[in-house]
Each structure stands twice: as C-alpha cells, then as structure tokens.
C-alpha cells in the first residue's frame, strides 16, 4: 500500500512538502508540485479522508437537498452543483426529500439528523426540499445556500425573478393581441407560484387585458394537473373561451401538450401556449414553447460559488439574496 513516505521518497522531497502539495498547493512551487503529483500518480497514492478530516476539522462533503429527483429541473441543478463542487475538491451528497410523494417532512428531518452526524461542511437546499420546514435553517451553524425564494433571509439565497418572468409572458401575450387568457398556477402555498401568477396578471392589466379569478386554474406543478387544466379549458365556451394559456411550470405544460394533442387541438391555431421555466430538454419539444426562465444549472453554479465564498472565508457578512433575471424566448407556441 502506498504511503505519504513512499511518495516523498519517490519524489525526492520531504513528507511535509507532499502534505503541502495535497493540502496547500499554493505554498509549493510548480516544479515541486509536478514532481510530487507524478509520484502520486505512479504509486496510486490516495490520501486518507478520515485522517485529513481530523487534521483540518473538515469533511470536504457538501449536502445537496432537492424536493423531487424525478423533476428534470432538479436533475440539472444537481448535475451543475456536483460538477462545481468537484472542481473545488469537494464531494456532493444528494438527498431527495420527495415532496410529490408527500414525504418531505419525514425525509427532511431524517436527512438533517443524518447531516449532523456526518458533519458536512456546507449545505445547498433546492427550493421546496424543506417545504414548511425552512425554520430549520435558522437553527444550523453549517454554511448554507438556499436556491429559491426564502422569506426569512436566514441564509444566503439565489432565486429566479418569478414575478419578472411571469410579467414577460403576460406582456408578450397582450402584445400578440390576446384578449381572453387563462393561467394554470402552481399550489398557492408555493411562494414562487404566486409570484409568477402575480407578474403575469399585472402584465395583462398593464396592457389593457381584463383578468379575473375565474380565469385562473390551480394546478399542482405536476403533469396530471396540466391535463386536467386543458379539460377545464375545453369546457369554456363563448366569450370565456381563451385564445392563450399560461402554465406556471413546464411539467404542467408537458401534461397539457399531451391532452391538447389527444383532443385534436392545434398550437397556436386553436390556442397559444406560454410556460414559465427553461430547460435544455425543451429544445426537443415540438412545437417549441415560448417561455421565460433561467437554466437551473446557472442557479446551482451561483449557489455553489456563494457557498465556497463562505467556506474559504472570502465573505463572512450578513445573508445575501441574489435574484437572477429571466429571459424571454419566443418560439412557435405563441
């Protein structure tokens, strides 16, 4: 088995120099780093993470909590966070609290207890992962970044401009000449859902389009409620029949597209469709959806950068809140 002593002997340096290369590379010249790293590669030496943890007081592990591992939004978020953490020499531990399955409270509390035992160095919380339990964040000393709207501002957070994105889509439909519009929101207990709806409705009113509560359908943020919403739309007749519909997230829009197709409706001839949210996968959906949002990977990368600033001491001030603006992308559906 390779040891730090064998690496030092092979490289012709002291054990202290090898230790510096592994733990504080900036303290060692490039020529020495190259010699030591070559010896490490030749001998297949791997530092003992437990021993290193005892010396430094760190585990180099970051926990990432997400609410729904089956949701591509959070898949993209995890992929970006994991990649950024790996580049910083940190390991990501992924925890799915399963909000759609109704298990978030049980899973959330169990996972937080596990994280106390594992002594993770930091925590990234994806939006609804601790739905109804965000007060737990105020009780933790672990550096944490929240991705989403965090009313308490207890920790650093980064979120999409939900109101602004909704406004862009409402404004677009109004300028396209739509006068009868409906929207399919997420659950009212989700602040982001209500912010998107508020922005959308304000844009319509600012542009002279009347909008009332009867034109709003409450969805679940899941595909089946998109199907149900289209069935509801199909019951509307006369002046109530909409020419356009706004979906508060892309999962509901996916369910809606299936139902629209099954009912023999055409987009945008029979109804125009806009959706809040942007994912790389949407480039393969036809018709291409007009949408407003931001790549979840960008949010995860910014959240990781904020966490690293806490961990390396480059920022130790009060909790920060960063709002990422949405981009409107106009395509075939509206």
Buried (B, 14 or more C-beta within 10 A) or exposed (E): EBEBEBBBBBBEBEEEBBBBBBEEEEEBEEEBBEBBBEBBEEBEBEBEEEEBBEEEEBBBBBBBBBBBBEBBBBBBBBBBBBBBBEEBEBBBBBBBBBBBEEEBBEBBBEBBEEBEEEEBBBBBBBBBBBBEBBEBBEEBEBBBBBBBBBEEEBBBBBBBBBBBBBBBBBBBBBEBEBBBBBBBBBBEEBBBBBBBBBBBBBBBEEBEBEBEEEBBBBBBBBBEBBBBBBEEBBEBEEEEBBBBBBBBBBBBBBBBBEBBEEEEBEBBEEBBBBBBBBBEEBEEBEBBBBBBBBBBBBBBBBBBEBBBBBBEEEEEEEBBEEBBEBEBBBBBBB
